């Protein structure tokens, strides 16, 4: 899977789960605000990522993650070791 395919799949999964327009997901968009996340919703994100990409995320993984671009970089690095 290329990075572009990975991002497209992640966008699709997140937009569907959080019932938002996928076009609002851009690299510069703020993750929590765009998805309307509270601390409990973050657990849903972790579960979605594990189910769809086979990667387990923990709280410290999200340190410094503000935008979708940050999120995808962190996740891409976890997936590709």
C-alpha positions as CSV (number, residue, x, y, z in Angstrom):
1,X,0.0,0.0,0.0
2,X,1.4,3.4,-0.9
3,X,1.2,6.3,1.5
4,X,-1.5,7.9,-0.7
5,X,-3.6,4.8,-0.6
6,X,-3.1,4.6,3.1
7,X,-4.2,8.2,3.6
8,X,-7.3,7.7,1.4
9,X,-8.3,4.6,3.3
10,X,-7.8,6.3,6.7
11,X,-9.8,9.3,5.5
12,X,-12.6,7.0,4.4
13,X,-12.7,5.1,7.6
14,X,-12.6,8.2,9.8
15,X,-15.2,10.1,7.7
16,X,-17.6,7.1,7.9
17,X,-17.2,6.4,11.6
18,X,-17.5,10.1,12.7
19,X,-20.2,10.9,10.1
20,X,-18.4,13.8,8.5
21,X,-17.8,15.0,5.0
22,X,-14.6,13.5,3.8
23,X,-13.6,16.7,2.1
24,X,-13.2,18.4,5.4
25,X,-10.2,16.0,6.1
26,X,-7.1,17.8,4.9
27,X,-3.5,17.6,6.0
28,X,-3.8,21.0,7.8
29,X,-7.2,20.3,9.4
30,X,-7.1,19.9,13.2
31,X,-7.8,16.3,14.0
32,X,-9.9,16.7,17.2
33,X,-11.9,19.7,16.0
34,X,-12.7,18.3,12.6
35,X,-13.8,14.9,14.0
36,X,-15.4,16.5,17.1
37,X,-13.4,14.2,19.3
38,X,-13.5,14.1,23.1
39,X,-11.3,11.8,25.2
40,X,-13.7,8.9,24.8
41,X,-13.9,9.3,21.0
42,X,-10.1,9.0,20.9
43,X,-10.6,5.4,22.1
44,X,-12.8,4.9,19.0
45,X,-10.0,6.2,16.8
46,X,-7.5,3.8,18.4
47,X,-9.9,0.8,17.8
48,X,-10.6,1.8,14.2
49,X,-6.9,2.0,13.5
50,X,-6.2,-1.3,15.0
51,X,-9.1,-3.0,13.1
52,X,-8.2,-1.4,9.8
53,X,-4.4,-1.3,9.9
54,X,-3.4,-3.8,12.5
55,X,-1.5,-1.2,14.5
56,X,-2.0,-0.6,18.2
57,X,-1.8,3.1,19.4
58,X,-1.4,4.4,22.9
59,X,-1.8,7.8,24.5
60,X,1.9,8.7,24.1
61,X,1.6,8.1,20.3
62,X,-0.7,11.2,20.1
63,X,1.8,13.6,21.8
64,X,2.4,16.3,19.2
65,X,-0.4,15.2,17.0
66,X,-2.6,18.2,16.1
67,X,-3.5,17.9,12.4
68,X,-4.4,15.0,10.1
69,X,-1.0,15.4,8.6
70,X,0.6,14.9,12.0
71,X,-1.6,11.9,12.6
72,X,-0.8,10.3,9.3
73,X,2.9,10.8,9.7
74,X,2.8,9.2,13.1
75,X,0.7,6.3,11.9
76,X,2.7,5.7,8.7
77,X,5.9,5.5,10.8
78,X,4.2,3.0,13.2
79,X,3.0,0.8,10.3
80,X,6.3,0.8,8.5
81,X,8.5,0.5,11.6
